[in-house]
Amino acid sequence: KAKTNDIAASLNQLGNVLQAIGDLKGARAKYEASLEMQYAIHPEGKKAKTSGIASSLHQLGSVLKALGDLKGARATYEASLEMKYAIHPEGKKAKTSGIAASIHALGSVLHALGDLKGARAKYEASLEMEYAIHPEGKKAKTSGIAASLHQLGIVLQDLGDLKGARATYEPSLDI
């Protein structure tokens, strides 16, 4: 069978569709096939770092989390995040909505694993990045900011910081 970037992209998109209709095992298989193909056609093989691979890793992480494989999801989200930093010209100083989304997703897995302090740190980092990339800064009102505020509020509540939880829930209601 032919191996091309177009086929790898179609496999990834098919994974998105399967995930959307609830076929998580099918989605996982398509994301994994897409990743394998992307690595196979890239001259650097498994060492390749591309936005397509980072995207497929992120999507695979979301399916693994939904399937209950939290350790697998964590590892996959971490790999996606590291790749996003690696391919960005600013490296670890980069601030993009895609990086913020990966940090947020990693926070959700840490929360599910019971690492409340780790989840808090990731949600705070995601929130700060969302503010940093938006032209309105801390006055910005986006769905990403609302989600980070909400999730941070849940973690703070779980940690017993009810005042902190309230302080994050209230601004999320204005968005």
Solvent accessible surface area in square Angstrom, and as a share of the most:
residue,aa,sasa,rsa
1,K,241,1.02
2,A,67,0.52
3,K,113,0.48
4,T,57,0.33
5,N,108,0.56
6,D,112,0.58
7,I,66,0.33
8,A,1,0.01
9,A,56,0.44
10,S,69,0.45
11,L,32,0.16
12,N,17,0.09
13,Q,105,0.47
14,L,77,0.38
15,G,0,0.00
16,N,45,0.23
17,V,82,0.47
18,L,28,0.14
19,Q,44,0.20
20,A,88,0.68
21,I,126,0.64
22,G,53,0.51
23,D,59,0.31
24,L,43,0.22
25,K,157,0.67
26,G,18,0.17
27,A,0,0.00
28,R,88,0.32
29,A,54,0.42
30,K,61,0.26
31,Y,0,0.00
32,E,66,0.30
33,A,40,0.31
34,S,0,0.00
35,L,10,0.05
36,E,93,0.42
37,M,25,0.11
38,Q,21,0.09
39,Y,31,0.12
40,A,62,0.48
41,I,56,0.28
42,H,52,0.23
43,P,130,0.82
44,E,108,0.48
45,G,23,0.22
46,K,137,0.58
47,K,159,0.67
48,A,1,0.01
49,K,108,0.46
50,T,41,0.24
51,S,82,0.53
52,G,34,0.33
53,I,1,0.00
54,A,1,0.01
55,S,49,0.32
56,S,1,0.00
57,L,18,0.09
58,H,32,0.14
59,Q,46,0.20
60,L,15,0.07
61,G,0,0.00
62,S,29,0.18
63,V,0,0.00
64,L,9,0.04
65,K,66,0.28
66,A,63,0.48
67,L,64,0.32
68,G,54,0.52
69,D,55,0.28
70,L,41,0.21
71,K,160,0.68
72,G,20,0.19
73,A,0,0.00
74,R,91,0.33
75,A,59,0.46
76,T,14,0.08
77,Y,8,0.03
78,E,65,0.29
79,A,43,0.34
80,S,0,0.00
81,L,13,0.06
82,E,86,0.39
83,M,17,0.08
84,K,33,0.14
85,Y,25,0.10
86,A,57,0.44
87,I,67,0.34
88,H,53,0.24
89,P,131,0.82
90,E,107,0.48
91,G,22,0.21
92,K,132,0.56
93,K,163,0.69
94,A,1,0.00
95,K,109,0.46
96,T,42,0.25
97,S,71,0.46
98,G,30,0.29
99,I,3,0.01
100,A,1,0.00
101,A,47,0.36
102,S,0,0.00
103,I,9,0.05
104,H,40,0.18
105,A,13,0.10
106,L,5,0.03
107,G,0,0.00
108,S,22,0.14
109,V,0,0.00
110,L,7,0.03
111,H,37,0.16
112,A,56,0.44
113,L,66,0.33
114,G,54,0.52
115,D,58,0.30
116,L,43,0.22
117,K,159,0.67
118,G,17,0.17
119,A,0,0.00
120,R,86,0.31
121,A,56,0.43
122,K,61,0.26
123,Y,0,0.00
124,E,63,0.28
125,A,45,0.35
126,S,1,0.01
127,L,15,0.07
128,E,86,0.39
129,M,17,0.07
130,E,25,0.11
131,Y,27,0.10
132,A,58,0.45
133,I,60,0.31
134,H,54,0.24
135,P,130,0.82
136,E,106,0.47
137,G,22,0.21
138,K,140,0.59
139,K,163,0.69
140,A,4,0.03
141,K,127,0.54
142,T,39,0.23
143,S,97,0.63
144,G,27,0.26
145,I,1,0.01
146,A,22,0.17
147,A,44,0.34
148,S,1,0.01
149,L,10,0.05
150,H,83,0.37
151,Q,44,0.19
152,L,9,0.04
153,G,0,0.00
154,I,50,0.25
155,V,0,0.00
156,L,7,0.03
157,Q,91,0.40
158,D,77,0.40
159,L,65,0.32
160,G,56,0.54
161,D,52,0.27
162,L,118,0.59
163,K,178,0.75
164,G,17,0.17
165,A,3,0.02
166,R,162,0.59
167,A,63,0.49
168,T,17,0.10
169,Y,56,0.21
170,E,83,0.37
171,P,52,0.33
172,S,17,0.11
173,L,144,0.71
174,D,98,0.51
175,I,70,0.36
